[in-house]
């Protein structure tokens, strides 16, 4: 149980604010109800004197608190509802299918439920998600050299006008040649610290960020403009790999990522990011030390800026960089997550060396 008064005050404030940056960082036990909640629980907030704070859900369970039925603290923060999961599985089993409201009856799900829950989970409606998957199939056919008419038919479009209209809404204009198409793929990944968004092409991971990171929408927009690409929901091999590796990382079973990555930055930024990946697990470095490592000791501020523009959270471990005075410094995913990640890796490093 957490007993430090400063931490208790901070965590209670985050509980009242429902701050998602603290997902997985602490859990609260409510003495008056005997219930354990996550920081973002929508239930009415208890008085501070009725709260006990724990670093893990296991600690709260051992203190006899039972999981809240509303926020489900034993699952990942934004775990898909059974309805959304069923809808995603339905799309993946037949991505060419054209869905209408009446089709939801066979899944025993109302169209309104599908629309509302999908919008909350993915930022788009179920119909928009299904359309994106169909267009993704069309893009693949065209890139493989098929004609526009074949791509149209293979992706389930009966009308060429309908296909062109749907295509242009997403991409701008229907291309004449496959070389004109650049498609990126995205996947939401649930972690103990909150949802992450992964974006890749078919060979490399390009972006991995917590979805509540400030400025994420602008990052994605810049990525699309820079590569002149569209982003579609599909879990290609690279996204499968990073999802599996993140699961192992958060359970302490993985110490080195092997997912291929592609940097999108200047030579200086890439030099900094490469140096970040050399910081050993369980250790930290200062901006000054990083500047010295790249043989540019006067570039501390430039190193800090490069650190802040890293788009591959955790894999390029910018969370391992702290101030020279030992303070945590900044972190796009939030300082609570940064502190958690450093402690998590430190504990893993100690176990590796048989110190605990």
PALO-684632 format. One line per 5 residues: number of its first residue (from 1); for each residue x, y, z of C-alpha. Coordinates in steps of 0.1 Angstrom, whole numbers. Layout:
<sites>
NUM	X:Y:Z ~ ...
</sites>
This chain:
<sites>
1	0:0:0 ~ 12:35:-8 ~ 18:55:24 ~ 37:86:12 ~ 15:116:19
6	27:135:-12 ~ 19:105:-35 ~ -15:101:-18 ~ -24:137:-24 ~ -12:135:-60
11	-30:102:-67 ~ -62:115:-52 ~ -60:146:-74 ~ -55:124:-105 ~ -84:102:-94
16	-108:132:-92 ~ -95:144:-126 ~ -98:108:-141 ~ -64:114:-155 ~ -56:86:-181
21	-19:92:-178 ~ -20:74:-145 ~ -37:42:-158 ~ -17:12:-144 ~ 4:35:-122
26	-19:32:-92 ~ -52:16:-81 ~ -76:29:-54 ~ -94:9:-28 ~ -125:25:-14
31	-129:16:23 ~ -166:23:25 ~ -175:0:-3 ~ -146:-25:-4 ~ -142:-19:-41
36	-110:-14:-61 ~ -110:10:-91 ~ -87:23:-117 ~ -79:61:-119 ~ -104:68:-147
41	-134:50:-131 ~ -166:69:-140 ~ -182:63:-106 ~ -187:91:-81 ~ -154:99:-64
46	-150:90:-27 ~ -136:113:0 ~ -98:111:3 ~ -100:98:38 ~ -119:68:25
51	-92:59:-1 ~ -62:36:0 ~ -38:36:-29 ~ -19:6:-43 ~ 9:3:-69
56	-7:-29:-84 ~ -41:-45:-86 ~ -27:-76:-69 ~ -19:-55:-38 ~ -54:-42:-36
61	-68:-77:-40 ~ -46:-90:-12 ~ -60:-61:9 ~ -95:-76:4 ~ -108:-52:-22
66	-130:-66:-50 ~ -128:-53:-86 ~ -152:-26:-96 ~ -178:-38:-122 ~ -178:-4:-140
71	-141:2:-147 ~ -130:-34:-145 ~ -95:-28:-131 ~ -82:-63:-138 ~ -85:-58:-175
76	-66:-34:-198 ~ -79:2:-196 ~ -99:4:-228 ~ -106:-33:-233 ~ -129:-39:-262
81	-165:-46:-252 ~ -179:-80:-263 ~ -200:-62:-289 ~ -171:-44:-305 ~ -150:-75:-305
86	-178:-94:-322 ~ -181:-67:-348 ~ -143:-66:-355 ~ -143:-104:-359 ~ -172:-102:-383
91	-154:-77:-405 ~ -121:-97:-404 ~ -140:-129:-414 ~ -154:-112:-445 ~ -137:-78:-452
96	-154:-75:-486 ~ -189:-74:-471 ~ -210:-43:-474 ~ -228:-37:-441 ~ -262:-21:-436
101	-281:-15:-404 ~ -303:-45:-408 ~ -273:-68:-409 ~ -267:-62:-373 ~ -297:-82:-364
106	-279:-115:-371 ~ -252:-105:-346 ~ -279:-95:-320 ~ -264:-60:-318 ~ -284:-28:-325
111	-270:-4:-352 ~ -270:24:-326 ~ -248:4:-302 ~ -224:-5:-330 ~ -222:31:-341
116	-217:45:-306 ~ -192:19:-293 ~ -171:19:-324 ~ -169:56:-324 ~ -157:56:-288
121	-131:28:-294 ~ -117:37:-329 ~ -128:73:-335 ~ -149:61:-365 ~ -183:44:-369
126	-186:6:-377 ~ -196:14:-413 ~ -166:37:-418 ~ -143:10:-403 ~ -158:-17:-426
131	-154:7:-456 ~ -118:13:-448 ~ -110:-24:-447 ~ -127:-29:-481 ~ -107:0:-495
136	-75:-15:-480 ~ -82:-46:-500 ~ -86:-25:-532 ~ -53:-7:-525 ~ -35:-40:-523
141	-50:-53:-555 ~ -39:-21:-574 ~ -5:-21:-559 ~ -1:-57:-571 ~ -7:-46:-606
146	-45:-54:-610 ~ -67:-31:-630 ~ -90:-6:-614 ~ -120:-27:-624 ~ -106:-59:-608
151	-97:-40:-576 ~ -133:-27:-575 ~ -149:-61:-579 ~ -124:-80:-556 ~ -131:-55:-528
156	-169:-59:-531 ~ -179:-28:-550 ~ -206:-35:-577 ~ -206:1:-590 ~ -175:17:-605
161	-189:51:-594 ~ -194:40:-559 ~ -159:26:-558 ~ -144:58:-571 ~ -164:80:-548
166	-153:59:-517 ~ -117:58:-529 ~ -115:96:-535 ~ -130:104:-501 ~ -101:85:-485
171	-72:91:-510 ~ -82:121:-530 ~ -83:106:-566 ~ -83:71:-580 ~ -47:64:-592
176	-38:52:-627 ~ -7:34:-616 ~ 0:13:-585 ~ 32:34:-578 ~ 9:63:-569
181	-4:45:-538 ~ 12:46:-504 ~ -8:28:-477 ~ 1:27:-440 ~ -16:4:-415
186	-27:11:-379 ~ -37:-9:-349 ~ -48:0:-314 ~ -28:-20:-287 ~ -40:-22:-252
191	-14:-21:-224 ~ -15:-18:-187 ~ -6:19:-190 ~ -33:26:-215 ~ -40:23:-252
196	-13:28:-277 ~ -15:35:-315 ~ 9:17:-338 ~ 13:27:-375 ~ 35:9:-400
201	40:1:-436 ~ 44:-35:-446 ~ 81:-36:-436 ~ 86:-13:-406 ~ 70:3:-376
206	68:41:-381 ~ 49:53:-350 ~ 40:40:-316 ~ 24:64:-291 ~ 0:65:-262
211	-33:76:-277 ~ -39:103:-251 ~ -5:119:-259 ~ -9:157:-265 ~ -5:165:-302
216	-9:129:-315 ~ -33:140:-342 ~ -8:164:-355 ~ 19:137:-355 ~ -3:115:-376
221	-12:143:-399 ~ 25:151:-405 ~ 32:114:-411 ~ 5:112:-437 ~ 17:144:-455
226	53:135:-454 ~ 47:101:-470 ~ 17:111:-490 ~ -1:82:-476 ~ -34:71:-462
231	-38:51:-430 ~ -61:21:-428 ~ -70:-3:-400 ~ -53:-36:-407 ~ -30:-57:-385
236	-2:-65:-409 ~ 28:-87:-398 ~ 47:-58:-383 ~ 18:-47:-362 ~ 12:-83:-350
241	49:-85:-340 ~ 49:-52:-320 ~ 17:-61:-302 ~ 31:-95:-291 ~ 64:-79:-280
246	47:-52:-260 ~ 27:-79:-241 ~ 60:-96:-232 ~ 76:-63:-223 ~ 49:-53:-199
251	49:-87:-182 ~ 87:-84:-178 ~ 95:-113:-202 ~ 111:-92:-230 ~ 142:-70:-227
256	149:-62:-263 ~ 126:-54:-292 ~ 132:-70:-326 ~ 103:-53:-345 ~ 118:-35:-375
261	115:3:-373 ~ 120:31:-397 ~ 130:66:-386 ~ 115:96:-401 ~ 138:125:-391
266	169:144:-398 ~ 204:129:-396 ~ 209:145:-362 ~ 176:132:-348 ~ 183:97:-361
271	218:99:-344 ~ 201:108:-311 ~ 175:80:-315 ~ 201:54:-322 ~ 220:65:-291
276	188:62:-271 ~ 185:26:-281 ~ 219:19:-267 ~ 210:29:-231 ~ 209:-4:-212
281	177:-17:-197 ~ 173:-5:-161 ~ 197:25:-166 ~ 191:62:-174 ~ 212:89:-190
286	211:127:-190 ~ 207:150:-221 ~ 243:161:-215 ~ 255:125:-215 ~ 237:118:-248
291	252:150:-264 ~ 286:138:-254 ~ 279:103:-268 ~ 272:118:-302 ~ 304:139:-300
296	284:172:-297 ~ 286:182:-260 ~ 272:216:-266 ~ 240:203:-282 ~ 221:195:-250
301	190:214:-260 ~ 190:200:-296 ~ 193:165:-280 ~ 163:173:-258 ~ 143:185:-288
306	152:153:-308 ~ 142:133:-277 ~ 108:150:-277 ~ 101:143:-314 ~ 107:106:-311
311	77:88:-325 ~ 85:53:-314 ~ 77:53:-277 ~ 93:25:-256 ~ 112:10:-285
316	133:41:-288 ~ 134:46:-250 ~ 133:83:-245 ~ 118:76:-211 ~ 153:66:-200
321	166:102:-204 ~ 164:123:-172 ~ 178:157:-161 ~ 214:160:-149 ~ 201:168:-114
326	183:134:-113 ~ 148:148:-118 ~ 126:130:-144 ~ 123:158:-169 ~ 96:157:-195
331	79:129:-213 ~ 52:130:-240 ~ 33:101:-225 ~ 32:118:-190 ~ 56:118:-161
336	37:91:-142 ~ 42:67:-171 ~ 78:76:-174 ~ 84:69:-137 ~ 65:36:-140
341	86:25:-171 ~ 119:33:-154 ~ 109:13:-123 ~ 96:-15:-144 ~ 128:-18:-163
346	150:-14:-132 ~ 132:-43:-115 ~ 135:-64:-147 ~ 172:-56:-148 ~ 177:-66:-112
351	160:-100:-118 ~ 182:-106:-148 ~ 212:-102:-127 ~ 198:-123:-98 ~ 198:-94:-74
356	162:-100:-64
</sites>
